[in-house]
Amino acid sequence: MPRSIYAEINLHITWHTKDGATPIHGEVETRLHAYLRNRVVATDGVRFHAVGGLEDHVHLAVSVPPTLLVSEWIGGLKGASAHYVNHEVADRKVLEWRSGYGVVSFGTKDLAWVVRYVEKQRERHSAGRIYARLEKAEASAG
């Protein structure tokens, strides 16, 4: 592979809590989002743009290098974030993720729009202004 690579690979990623899991809110939400941001930033070549979500799901906007194995990376984010919340924040099992996730690529010209979408999840959901394509977390999700 060449040493000099130019890539614009922008991703919107979402995943949902397992049915019956404790809702994500308050300190759990704040610390979960901070943890995800820090873990993304610590991944070589990945740029963090936004994290958001509601009581039952998380959204991320990131740019990734072409060498990143996306499925493994997302699996690592999910597993590590649940472990962090359950062991460091709550000291008991409160967070469990469903299997699967949704990932949608988008052009750099849409980056600002996607970041606003992720950051304004509460407002969008309460106003009913969501985009089903960006809410899917698995193939069977509508």
N, CA, C and O atoms as a GROMACS GRO file, in nm:
protein
  568
    1MET      N    1   0.085  -0.118   0.000
    1MET     CA    2   0.000   0.000   0.000
    1MET      C    3   0.090   0.124   0.000
    1MET      O    4   0.191   0.127   0.070
    2PRO      N    5   0.054   0.226  -0.077
    2PRO     CA    6   0.138   0.346  -0.082
    2PRO      C    7   0.146   0.416   0.053
    2PRO      O    8   0.053   0.408   0.134
    3ARG      N    9   0.258   0.482   0.077
    3ARG     CA   10   0.279   0.550   0.204
    3ARG      C   11   0.196   0.677   0.215
    3ARG      O   12   0.158   0.717   0.325
    4SER      N   13   0.168   0.740   0.104
    4SER     CA   14   0.092   0.864   0.105
    4SER      C   15  -0.049   0.836   0.054
    4SER      O   16  -0.068   0.800  -0.062
    5ILE      N   17  -0.145   0.853   0.142
    5ILE     CA   18  -0.284   0.821   0.107
    5ILE      C   19  -0.372   0.942   0.136
    5ILE      O   20  -0.362   1.002   0.243
    6TYR      N   21  -0.457   0.976   0.042
    6TYR     CA   22  -0.557   1.080   0.066
    6TYR      C   23  -0.692   1.011   0.068
    6TYR      O   24  -0.723   0.934  -0.023
    7ALA      N   25  -0.771   1.037   0.170
    7ALA     CA   26  -0.904   0.976   0.178
    7ALA      C   27  -1.000   1.071   0.250
    7ALA      O   28  -0.961   1.143   0.342
    8GLU      N   29  -1.123   1.070   0.206
    8GLU     CA   30  -1.232   1.138   0.275
    8GLU      C   31  -1.340   1.034   0.298
    8GLU      O   32  -1.430   1.017   0.215
    9ILE      N   33  -1.330   0.964   0.408
    9ILE     CA   34  -1.427   0.860   0.441
    9ILE      C   35  -1.499   0.904   0.567
    9ILE      O   36  -1.449   0.887   0.679
   10ASN      N   37  -1.615   0.961   0.548
   10ASN     CA   38  -1.695   1.015   0.658
   10ASN      C   39  -1.808   0.917   0.688
   10ASN      O   40  -1.877   0.870   0.597
   11LEU      N   41  -1.826   0.887   0.815
   11LEU     CA   42  -1.926   0.788   0.854
   11LEU      C   43  -2.019   0.841   0.963
   11LEU      O   44  -1.976   0.911   1.056
   12HIS      N   45  -2.145   0.808   0.949
   12HIS     CA   46  -2.244   0.826   1.056
   12HIS      C   47  -2.272   0.686   1.108
   12HIS      O   48  -2.308   0.596   1.031
   13ILE      N   49  -2.255   0.667   1.239
   13ILE     CA   50  -2.270   0.534   1.299
   13ILE      C   51  -2.373   0.543   1.411
   13ILE      O   52  -2.376   0.640   1.487
   14THR      N   53  -2.457   0.442   1.420
   14THR     CA   54  -2.552   0.435   1.531
   14THR      C   55  -2.567   0.291   1.579
   14THR      O   56  -2.554   0.196   1.501
   15TRP      N   57  -2.595   0.277   1.708
   15TRP     CA   58  -2.632   0.147   1.763
   15TRP      C   59  -2.725   0.169   1.881
   15TRP      O   60  -2.729   0.277   1.939
   16HIS      N   61  -2.800   0.064   1.915
   16HIS     CA   62  -2.907   0.075   2.014
   16HIS      C   63  -2.882  -0.015   2.135
   16HIS      O   64  -2.809  -0.113   2.129
   17THR      N   65  -2.946   0.024   2.245
   17THR     CA   66  -2.939  -0.058   2.365
   17THR      C   67  -3.024  -0.183   2.345
   17THR      O   68  -3.117  -0.185   2.265
   18LYS      N   69  -2.990  -0.285   2.420
   18LYS     CA   70  -3.067  -0.408   2.419
   18LYS      C   71  -3.201  -0.381   2.486
   18LYS      O   72  -3.209  -0.301   2.579
   19ASP      N   73  -3.305  -0.446   2.440
   19ASP     CA   74  -3.437  -0.430   2.500
   19ASP      C   75  -3.430  -0.457   2.649
   19ASP      O   76  -3.373  -0.557   2.692
   20GLY      N   77  -3.488  -0.366   2.729
   20GLY     CA   78  -3.490  -0.381   2.873
   20GLY      C   79  -3.371  -0.319   2.944
   20GLY      O   80  -3.365  -0.320   3.067
   21ALA      N   81  -3.275  -0.265   2.868
   21ALA     CA   82  -3.160  -0.201   2.931
   21ALA      C   83  -3.202  -0.071   2.998
   21ALA      O   84  -3.300  -0.009   2.958
   22THR      N   85  -3.129  -0.032   3.099
   22THR     CA   86  -3.154   0.094   3.167
   22THR      C   87  -3.135   0.208   3.068
   22THR      O   88  -3.037   0.208   2.993
   23PRO      N   89  -3.225   0.305   3.064
   23PRO     CA   90  -3.210   0.418   2.971
   23PRO      C   91  -3.080   0.495   2.995
   23PRO      O   92  -3.032   0.507   3.108
   24ILE      N   93  -3.024   0.546   2.886
   24ILE     CA   94  -2.902   0.627   2.893
   24ILE      C   95  -2.945   0.771   2.921
   24ILE      O   96  -3.009   0.834   2.837
   25HIS      N   97  -2.909   0.822   3.038
   25HIS     CA   98  -2.940   0.961   3.071
   25HIS      C   99  -2.850   1.008   3.186
   25HIS      O  100  -2.777   0.929   3.245
   26GLY      N  101  -2.856   1.137   3.215
   26GLY     CA  102  -2.782   1.194   3.327
   26GLY      C  103  -2.633   1.168   3.319
   26GLY      O  104  -2.572   1.183   3.213
   27GLU      N  105  -2.575   1.130   3.433
   27GLU     CA  106  -2.431   1.108   3.441
   27GLU      C  107  -2.386   0.996   3.348
   27GLU      O  108  -2.278   1.004   3.290
   28VAL      N  109  -2.467   0.891   3.334
   28VAL     CA  110  -2.431   0.781   3.245
   28VAL      C  111  -2.416   0.833   3.102
   28VAL      O  112  -2.318   0.801   3.035
   29GLU      N  113  -2.510   0.912   3.057
   29GLU     CA  114  -2.503   0.968   2.921
   29GLU      C  115  -2.380   1.058   2.905
   29GLU      O  116  -2.306   1.044   2.808
   30THR      N  117  -2.359   1.148   2.999
   30THR     CA  118  -2.246   1.241   2.993
   30THR      C  119  -2.114   1.166   2.986
   30THR      O  120  -2.029   1.195   2.902
   31ARG      N  121  -2.097   1.070   3.074
   31ARG     CA  122  -1.970   0.997   3.080
   31ARG      C  123  -1.955   0.900   2.962
   31ARG      O  124  -1.844   0.882   2.912
   32LEU      N  125  -2.064   0.839   2.918
   32LEU     CA  126  -2.060   0.751   2.800
   32LEU      C  127  -2.016   0.831   2.678
   32LEU      O  128  -1.927   0.787   2.605
   33HIS      N  129  -2.076   0.945   2.655
   33HIS     CA  130  -2.040   1.026   2.538
   33HIS      C  131  -1.895   1.074   2.547
   33HIS      O  132  -1.824   1.074   2.446
   34ALA      N  133  -1.850   1.112   2.665
   34ALA     CA  134  -1.709   1.154   2.682
   34ALA      C  135  -1.616   1.036   2.656
   34ALA      O  136  -1.511   1.052   2.593
   35TYR      N  137  -1.653   0.919   2.705
   35TYR     CA  138  -1.570   0.800   2.684
   35TYR      C  139  -1.559   0.768   2.535
   35TYR      O  140  -1.450   0.743   2.484
   36LEU      N  141  -1.673   0.770   2.466
   36LEU     CA  142  -1.672   0.741   2.322
   36LEU      C  143  -1.586   0.843   2.247
   36LEU      O  144  -1.508   0.806   2.159
   37ARG      N  145  -1.601   0.971   2.281
   37ARG     CA  146  -1.521   1.074   2.216
   37ARG      C  147  -1.373   1.047   2.238
   37ARG      O  148  -1.294   1.051   2.143
   38ASN      N  149  -1.334   1.021   2.361
   38ASN     CA  150  -1.193   0.996   2.393
   38ASN      C  151  -1.139   0.872   2.321
   38ASN      O  152  -1.026   0.873   2.272
   39ARG      N  153  -1.219   0.769   2.315
   39ARG     CA  154  -1.175   0.645   2.248
   39ARG      C  155  -1.160   0.668   2.098
   39ARG      O  156  -1.066   0.617   2.037
   40VAL      N  157  -1.253   0.743   2.038
   40VAL     CA  158  -1.242   0.774   1.896
   40VAL      C  159  -1.116   0.856   1.870
   40VAL      O  160  -1.038   0.824   1.779
   41VAL      N  161  -1.095   0.959   1.949
   41VAL     CA  162  -0.978   1.046   1.932
   41VAL      C  163  -0.848   0.967   1.948
   41VAL      O  164  -0.749   0.998   1.882
   42ALA      N  165  -0.848   0.867   2.032
   42ALA     CA  166  -0.728   0.786   2.056
   42ALA      C  167  -0.700   0.686   1.944
   42ALA      O  168  -0.593   0.625   1.942
   43THR      N  169  -0.794   0.669   1.852
   43THR     CA  170  -0.774   0.575   1.742
   43THR      C  171  -0.695   0.644   1.631
   43THR      O  172  -0.738   0.746   1.577
   44ASP      N  173  -0.580   0.590   1.600
   44ASP     CA  174  -0.491   0.648   1.501
   44ASP      C  175  -0.562   0.671   1.367
   44ASP      O  176  -0.621   0.580   1.310
   45GLY      N  177  -0.557   0.795   1.320
   45GLY     CA  178  -0.612   0.829   1.190
   45GLY      C  179  -0.760   0.861   1.188
   45GLY      O  180  -0.812   0.903   1.084
   46VAL      N  181  -0.830   0.842   1.299
   46VAL     CA  182  -0.974   0.869   1.304
   46VAL      C  183  -0.998   1.010   1.357
   46VAL      O  184  -0.937   1.050   1.456
   47ARG      N  185  -1.085   1.083   1.291
   47ARG     CA  186  -1.123   1.217   1.337
   47ARG      C  187  -1.264   1.212   1.394
   47ARG      O  188  -1.357   1.162   1.331
   48PHE      N  189  -1.278   1.265   1.513
   48PHE     CA  190  -1.407   1.275   1.581
   48PHE      C  191  -1.476   1.403   1.536
   48PHE      O  192  -1.414   1.509   1.528
   49HIS      N  193  -1.608   1.392   1.508
   49HIS     CA  194  -1.686   1.510   1.473
   49HIS      C  195  -1.799   1.535   1.572
   49HIS      O  196  -1.823   1.650   1.611
   50ALA      N  197  -1.870   1.429   1.613
   50ALA     CA  198  -1.983   1.449   1.705
   50ALA      C  199  -2.027   1.317   1.766
   50ALA      O  200  -2.009   1.210   1.707
   51VAL      N  201  -2.086   1.327   1.886
   51VAL     CA  202  -2.152   1.214   1.952
   51VAL      C  203  -2.283   1.266   2.007
   51VAL      O  204  -2.291   1.380   2.055
   52GLY      N  205  -2.385   1.185   2.000
   52GLY     CA  206  -2.517   1.222   2.052
   52GLY      C  207  -2.601   1.098   2.067
   52GLY      O  208  -2.551   0.986   2.059
   53GLY      N  209  -2.728   1.118   2.089
   53GLY     CA  210  -2.819   1.005   2.102
   53GLY      C  211  -2.932   1.035   2.199
   53GLY      O  212  -2.951   1.148   2.243
   54LEU      N  213  -3.004   0.931   2.229
   54LEU     CA  214  -3.116   0.938   2.323
   54LEU      C  215  -3.101   0.827   2.426
   54LEU      O  216  -2.995   0.766   2.439
   55GLU      N  217  -3.208   0.803   2.498
   55GLU     CA  218  -3.207   0.704   2.606
   55GLU      C  219  -3.177   0.563   2.558
   55GLU      O  220  -3.131   0.479   2.635
   56ASP      N  221  -3.202   0.536   2.429
   56ASP     CA  222  -3.188   0.399   2.381
   56ASP      C  223  -3.092   0.383   2.264
   56ASP      O  224  -3.084   0.275   2.205
   57HIS      N  225  -3.019   0.488   2.228
   57HIS     CA  226  -2.923   0.472   2.119
   57HIS      C  227  -2.818   0.582   2.118
   57HIS      O  228  -2.833   0.687   2.181
   58VAL      N  229  -2.711   0.555   2.042
   58VAL     CA  230  -2.597   0.645   2.029
   58VAL      C  231  -2.575   0.674   1.881
   58VAL      O  232  -2.596   0.588   1.796
   59HIS      N  233  -2.532   0.796   1.852
   59HIS     CA  234  -2.492   0.835   1.716
   59HIS      C  235  -2.349   0.890   1.723
   59HIS      O  236  -2.313   0.959   1.818
   60LEU      N  237  -2.269   0.859   1.623
   60LEU     CA  238  -2.134   0.914   1.609
   60LEU      C  239  -2.116   0.964   1.466
   60LEU      O  240  -2.166   0.903   1.372
   61ALA      N  241  -2.044   1.074   1.452
   61ALA     CA  242  -1.999   1.120   1.320
   61ALA      C  243  -1.847   1.123   1.327
   61ALA      O  244  -1.789   1.190   1.412
   62VAL      N  245  -1.783   1.051   1.236
   62VAL     CA  246  -1.638   1.038   1.235
   62VAL      C  247  -1.587   1.036   1.091
   62VAL      O  248  -1.663   1.013   0.997
   63SER      N  249  -1.458   1.060   1.077
   63SER     CA  250  -1.388   1.036   0.951
   63SER      C  251  -1.282   0.932   0.981
   63SER      O  252  -1.213   0.941   1.082
   64VAL      N  253  -1.269   0.834   0.893
   64VAL     CA  254  -1.180   0.721   0.919
   64VAL      C  255  -1.080   0.703   0.805
   64VAL      O  256  -1.107   0.743   0.692
   65PRO      N  257  -0.965   0.643   0.836
   65PRO     CA  258  -0.868   0.612   0.730
   65PRO      C  259  -0.912   0.487   0.654
   65PRO      O  260  -0.988   0.407   0.707
   66PRO      N  261  -0.864   0.469   0.532
   66PRO     CA  262  -0.904   0.352   0.454
   66PRO      C  263  -0.850   0.220   0.509
   66PRO      O  264  -0.894   0.113   0.466
   67THR      N  265  -0.758   0.226   0.601
   67THR     CA  266  -0.701   0.104   0.660
   67THR      C  267  -0.780   0.053   0.780
   67THR      O  268  -0.753  -0.057   0.829
   68LEU      N  269  -0.876   0.130   0.829
   68LEU     CA  270  -0.952   0.091   0.947
   68LEU      C  271  -1.051  -0.021   0.914
   68LEU      O  272  -1.125  -0.011   0.816
   69LEU      N  273  -1.053  -0.125   0.994
   69LEU     CA  274  -1.152  -0.231   0.979
   69LEU      C  275  -1.276  -0.187   1.057
   69LEU      O  276  -1.284  -0.206   1.179
   70VAL      N  277  -1.372  -0.130   0.987
   70VAL     CA  278  -1.484  -0.061   1.050
   70VAL      C  279  -1.563  -0.151   1.143
   70VAL      O  280  -1.594  -0.111   1.255
   71SER      N  281  -1.596  -0.272   1.100
   71SER     CA  282  -1.678  -0.360   1.184
   71SER      C  283  -1.606  -0.395   1.315
   71SER      O  284  -1.669  -0.396   1.421
   72GLU      N  285  -1.477  -0.423   1.308
   72GLU     CA  286  -1.402  -0.454   1.430
   72GLU      C  287  -1.393  -0.332   1.521
   72GLU      O  288  -1.406  -0.343   1.642
   73TRP      N  289  -1.370  -0.216   1.462
   73TRP     CA  290  -1.357  -0.093   1.539
   73TRP      C  291  -1.488  -0.059   1.611
   73TRP      O  292  -1.486  -0.024   1.729
   74ILE      N  293  -1.599  -0.069   1.540
   74ILE     CA  294  -1.730  -0.041   1.603
   74ILE      C  295  -1.758  -0.143   1.713
   74ILE      O  296  -1.805  -0.107   1.821
   75GLY      N  297  -1.729  -0.270   1.688
   75GLY     CA  298  -1.747  -0.372   1.791
   75GLY      C  299  -1.666  -0.340   1.915
   75GLY      O  300  -1.713  -0.360   2.028
   76GLY      N  301  -1.544  -0.292   1.895
   76GLY     CA  302  -1.460  -0.252   2.008
   76GLY      C  303  -1.518  -0.134   2.084
   76GLY      O  304  -1.515  -0.131   2.207
   77LEU      N  305  -1.570  -0.035   2.011
   77LEU     CA  306  -1.634   0.080   2.077
   77LEU      C  307  -1.753   0.036   2.161
   77LEU      O  308  -1.769   0.081   2.274
   78LYS      N  309  -1.835  -0.050   2.105
   78LYS     CA  310  -1.954  -0.096   2.177
   78LYS      C  311  -1.916  -0.173   2.302
   78LYS      O  312  -1.966  -0.144   2.411
   79GLY      N  313  -1.829  -0.271   2.287
   79GLY     CA  314  -1.790  -0.354   2.401
   79GLY      C  315  -1.721  -0.275   2.510
   79GLY      O  316  -1.753  -0.289   2.628
   80ALA      N  317  -1.626  -0.192   2.472
   80ALA     CA  318  -1.550  -0.114   2.570
   80ALA      C  319  -1.639  -0.011   2.640
   80ALA      O  320  -1.624   0.012   2.760
   81SER      N  321  -1.731   0.050   2.566
   81SER     CA  322  -1.817   0.152   2.628
   81SER      C  323  -1.915   0.089   2.727
   81SER      O  324  -1.940   0.147   2.832
   82ALA      N  325  -1.969  -0.028   2.696
   82ALA     CA  326  -2.058  -0.096   2.791
   82ALA      C  327  -1.979  -0.138   2.915
   82ALA      O  328  -2.027  -0.122   3.028
   83HIS      N  329  -1.860  -0.190   2.895
   83HIS     CA  330  -1.776  -0.230   3.008
   83HIS      C  331  -1.744  -0.108   3.095
   83HIS      O  332  -1.753  -0.116   3.217
   84TYR      N  333  -1.708   0.002   3.033
   84TYR     CA  334  -1.676   0.124   3.107
   84TYR      C  335  -1.795   0.170   3.192
   84TYR      O  336  -1.781   0.197   3.311
   85VAL      N  337  -1.911   0.179   3.131
   85VAL     CA  338  -2.030   0.226   3.206
   85VAL      C  339  -2.063   0.129   3.318
   85VAL      O  340  -2.088   0.172   3.431
   86ASN      N  341  -2.062   0.001   3.290
   86ASN     CA  342  -2.102  -0.098   3.390
   86ASN      C  343  -2.001  -0.112   3.505
   86ASN      O  344  -2.041  -0.142   3.618
   87HIS      N  345  -1.872  -0.090   3.478
   87HIS     CA  346  -1.771  -0.110   3.581
   87HIS      C  347  -1.715   0.017   3.643
   87HIS      O  348  -1.674   0.017   3.759
   88GLU      N  349  -1.714   0.126   3.567
   88GLU     CA  350  -1.654   0.249   3.616
   88GLU      C  351  -1.757   0.355   3.655
   88GLU      O  352  -1.730   0.438   3.742
   89VAL      N  353  -1.873   0.353   3.592
   89VAL     CA  354  -1.973   0.456   3.618
   89VAL      C  355  -2.079   0.406   3.715
   89VAL      O  356  -2.105   0.469   3.818
   90ALA      N  357  -2.139   0.293   3.684
   90ALA     CA  358  -2.253   0.244   3.762
   90ALA      C  359  -2.216   0.139   3.866
   90ALA      O  360  -2.290   0.120   3.962
   91ASP      N  361  -2.105   0.070   3.849
   91ASP     CA  362  -2.063  -0.038   3.937
   91ASP      C  363  -2.166  -0.151   3.942
   91ASP      O  364  -2.177  -0.223   4.041
   92ARG      N  365  -2.240  -0.164   3.834
   92ARG     CA  366  -2.336  -0.274   3.816
   92ARG      C  367  -2.376  -0.275   3.669
   92ARG      O  368  -2.352  -0.178   3.598
   93LYS      N  369  -2.437  -0.383   3.624
   93LYS     CA  370  -2.473  -0.394   3.482
   93LYS      C  371  -2.598  -0.309   3.454
   93LYS      O  372  -2.710  -0.344   3.493
   94VAL      N  373  -2.577  -0.198   3.385
   94VAL     CA  374  -2.689  -0.112   3.347
   94VAL      C  375  -2.697  -0.092   3.196
   94VAL      O  376  -2.801  -0.055   3.143
   95LEU      N  377  -2.586  -0.117   3.127
   95LEU     CA  378  -2.582  -0.091   2.983
   95LEU      C  379  -2.546  -0.217   2.906
   95LEU      O  380  -2.447  -0.283   2.934
   96GLU      N  381  -2.630  -0.247   2.811
   96GLU     CA  382  -2.604  -0.360   2.722
   96GLU      C  383  -2.651  -0.318   2.583
   96GLU      O  384  -2.761  -0.265   2.567
   97TRP      N  385  -2.567  -0.342   2.483
   97TRP     CA  386  -2.600  -0.304   2.346
   97TRP      C  387  -2.660  -0.420   2.269
   97TRP      O  388  -2.624  -0.536   2.292
   98ARG      N  389  -2.753  -0.391   2.179
   98ARG     CA  390  -2.802  -0.491   2.084
   98ARG      C  391  -2.688  -0.530   1.991
   98ARG      O  392  -2.593  -0.454   1.973
   99SER      N  393  -2.698  -0.647   1.934
   99SER     CA  394  -2.601  -0.682   1.830
   99SER      C  395  -2.634  -0.597   1.708
   99SER      O  396  -2.749  -0.560   1.686
  100GLY      N  397  -2.536  -0.569   1.630
  100GLY     CA  398  -2.556  -0.491   1.509
  100GLY      C  399  -2.534  -0.342   1.529
  100GLY      O  400  -2.520  -0.294   1.641
  101TYR      N  401  -2.532  -0.273   1.420
  101TYR     CA  402  -2.513  -0.129   1.417
  101TYR      C  403  -2.553  -0.080   1.279
  101TYR      O  404  -2.574  -0.160   1.188
  102GLY      N  405  -2.562   0.049   1.263
  102GLY     CA  406  -2.585   0.110   1.132
  102GLY      C  407  -2.469   0.200   1.099
  102GLY      O  408  -2.419   0.272   1.186
  103VAL      N  409  -2.425   0.198   0.976
  103VAL     CA  410  -2.319   0.288   0.932
  103VAL      C  411  -2.354   0.339   0.793
  103VAL      O  412  -2.383   0.261   0.702
  104VAL      N  413  -2.350   0.470   0.777
  104VAL     CA  414  -2.382   0.534   0.650
  104VAL      C  415  -2.267   0.629   0.616
  104VAL      O  416  -2.225   0.709   0.700
  105SER      N  417  -2.216   0.618   0.496
  105SER     CA  418  -2.111   0.711   0.454
  105SER      C  419  -2.176   0.836   0.396
  105SER      O  420  -2.289   0.832   0.348
  106PHE      N  421  -2.103   0.947   0.403
  106PHE     CA  422  -2.156   1.073   0.350
  106PHE      C  423  -2.039   1.158   0.301
  106PHE      O  424  -1.925   1.140   0.343
  107GLY      N  425  -2.070   1.251   0.210
  107GLY     CA  426  -1.968   1.337   0.154
  107GLY      C  427  -1.928   1.448   0.250
  107GLY      O  428  -2.004   1.485   0.340
  108THR      N  429  -1.809   1.499   0.230
  108THR     CA  430  -1.756   1.604   0.316
  108THR      C  431  -1.844   1.728   0.312
  108THR      O  432  -1.853   1.800   0.412
  109LYS      N  433  -1.909   1.756   0.200
  109LYS     CA  434  -1.997   1.874   0.194
  109LYS      C  435  -2.118   1.860   0.287
  109LYS      O  436  -2.181   1.960   0.321
  110ASP      N  437  -2.150   1.738   0.329
  110ASP     CA  438  -2.262   1.715   0.421
  110ASP      C  439  -2.218   1.703   0.566
  110ASP      O  440  -2.301   1.679   0.654
  111LEU      N  441  -2.090   1.720   0.594
  111LEU     CA  442  -2.038   1.701   0.729
  111LEU      C  443  -2.107   1.790   0.832
  111LEU      O  444  -2.148   1.741   0.937
  112ALA      N  445  -2.120   1.918   0.804
  112ALA     CA  446  -2.184   2.010   0.901
  112ALA      C  447  -2.328   1.967   0.929
  112ALA      O  448  -2.372   1.972   1.043
  113TRP      N  449  -2.401   1.924   0.826
  113TRP     CA  450  -2.540   1.880   0.844
  113TRP      C  451  -2.545   1.755   0.932
  113TRP      O  452  -2.629   1.746   1.022
  114VAL      N  453  -2.456   1.658   0.907
  114VAL     CA  454  -2.456   1.535   0.986
  114VAL      C  455  -2.418   1.564   1.131
  114VAL      O  456  -2.477   1.507   1.222
  115VAL      N  457  -2.320   1.651   1.152
  115VAL     CA  458  -2.282   1.687   1.289
  115VAL      C  459  -2.400   1.749   1.362
  115VAL      O  460  -2.427   1.714   1.477
  116ARG      N  461  -2.472   1.841   1.297
  116ARG     CA  462  -2.592   1.901   1.361
  116ARG      C  463  -2.696   1.793   1.390
  116ARG      O  464  -2.760   1.795   1.495
  117TYR      N  465  -2.714   1.700   1.297
  117TYR     CA  466  -2.810   1.591   1.317
  117TYR      C  467  -2.776   1.512   1.442
  117TYR      O  468  -2.863   1.484   1.524
  118VAL      N  469  -2.650   1.477   1.458
  118VAL     CA  470  -2.605   1.398   1.573
  118VAL      C  471  -2.620   1.478   1.702
  118VAL      O  472  -2.669   1.426   1.802
  119GLU      N  473  -2.579   1.604   1.700
  119GLU     CA  474  -2.582   1.686   1.822
  119GLU      C  475  -2.723   1.726   1.864
  119GLU      O  476  -2.744   1.758   1.981
  120LYS      N  477  -2.818   1.726   1.774
  120LYS     CA  478  -2.955   1.772   1.804
  120LYS      C  479  -3.054   1.655   1.808
  120LYS      O  480  -3.170   1.672   1.769
  121GLN      N  481  -3.011   1.541   1.853
  121GLN     CA  482  -3.099   1.424   1.856
  121GLN      C  483  -3.228   1.446   1.933
  121GLN      O  484  -3.335   1.412   1.883
  122ARG      N  485  -3.221   1.501   2.052
  122ARG     CA  486  -3.342   1.522   2.132
  122ARG      C  487  -3.444   1.608   2.059
  122ARG      O  488  -3.562   1.575   2.052
  123GLU      N  489  -3.396   1.720   2.005
  123GLU     CA  490  -3.486   1.812   1.935
  123GLU      C  491  -3.546   1.745   1.812
  123GLU      O  492  -3.666   1.760   1.785
  124ARG      N  493  -3.464   1.672   1.738
  124ARG     CA  494  -3.514   1.607   1.616
  124ARG      C  495  -3.619   1.502   1.649
  124ARG      O  496  -3.724   1.496   1.584
  125HIS      N  497  -3.591   1.419   1.748
  125HIS     CA  498  -3.686   1.314   1.783
  125HIS      C  499  -3.816   1.373   1.837
  125HIS      O  500  -3.924   1.328   1.801
  126SER      N  501  -3.806   1.472   1.924
  126SER     CA  502  -3.928   1.529   1.981
  126SER      C  503  -4.011   1.601   1.875
  126SER      O  504  -4.134   1.608   1.887
  127ALA      N  505  -3.948   1.655   1.772
  127ALA     CA  506  -4.020   1.723   1.664
  127ALA      C  507  -4.058   1.627   1.552
  127ALA      O  508  -4.126   1.667   1.457
  128GLY      N  509  -4.016   1.501   1.561
  128GLY     CA  510  -4.047   1.403   1.458
  128GLY      C  511  -3.971   1.428   1.328
  128GLY      O  512  -4.018   1.387   1.222
  129ARG      N  513  -3.857   1.494   1.335
  129ARG     CA  514  -3.777   1.525   1.216
  129ARG      C  515  -3.652   1.437   1.210
  129ARG      O  516  -3.540   1.487   1.212
  130ILE      N  517  -3.674   1.307   1.203
  130ILE     CA  518  -3.560   1.215   1.195
  130ILE      C  519  -3.551   1.159   1.054
  130ILE      O  520  -3.648   1.160   0.979
  131TYR      N  521  -3.435   1.111   1.020
  131TYR     CA  522  -3.411   1.047   0.892
  131TYR      C  523  -3.388   0.899   0.919
  131TYR      O  524  -3.288   0.859   0.979
  132ALA      N  525  -3.484   0.818   0.874
  132ALA     CA  526  -3.481   0.674   0.904
  132ALA      C  527  -3.347   0.611   0.867
  132ALA      O  528  -3.299   0.523   0.938
  133ARG      N  529  -3.288   0.655   0.760
  133ARG     CA  530  -3.160   0.600   0.714
  133ARG      C  531  -3.050   0.618   0.819
  133ARG      O  532  -2.960   0.535   0.830
  134LEU      N  533  -3.056   0.726   0.895
  134LEU     CA  534  -2.954   0.753   0.997
  134LEU      C  535  -2.992   0.696   1.135
  134LEU      O  536  -2.915   0.711   1.230
  135GLU      N  537  -3.106   0.634   1.145
  135GLU     CA  538  -3.150   0.576   1.272
  135GLU      C  539  -3.140   0.424   1.272
  135GLU      O  540  -3.148   0.362   1.378
  136LYS      N  541  -3.121   0.364   1.156
  136LYS     CA  542  -3.114   0.218   1.147
  136LYS      C  543  -2.989   0.165   1.214
  136LYS      O  544  -2.880   0.218   1.195
  137ALA      N  545  -3.007   0.059   1.291
  137ALA     CA  546  -2.892  -0.003   1.357
  137ALA      C  547  -2.876  -0.150   1.321
  137ALA      O  548  -2.789  -0.219   1.374
  138GLU      N  549  -2.957  -0.195   1.232
  138GLU     CA  550  -2.946  -0.334   1.186
  138GLU      C  551  -3.034  -0.349   1.063
  138GLU      O  552  -3.124  -0.268   1.041
  139ALA      N  553  -3.008  -0.450   0.985
  139ALA     CA  554  -3.077  -0.469   0.858
  139ALA      C  555  -3.229  -0.480   0.874
  139ALA      O  556  -3.303  -0.439   0.786
  140SER      N  557  -3.274  -0.536   0.986
  140SER     CA  558  -3.418  -0.556   1.004
  140SER      C  559  -3.488  -0.436   1.064
  140SER      O  560  -3.607  -0.443   1.095
  141ALA      N  561  -3.417  -0.324   1.081
  141ALA     CA  562  -3.475  -0.207   1.147
  141ALA      C  563  -3.553  -0.120   1.051
  141ALA      O  564  -3.526  -0.001   1.039
  142GLY      N  565  -3.648  -0.177   0.982
  142GLY     CA  566  -3.737  -0.099   0.899
  142GLY      C  567  -3.687  -0.080   0.763
  142GLY      O  568  -3.752  -0.015   0.682
   0.00000   0.00000   0.00000
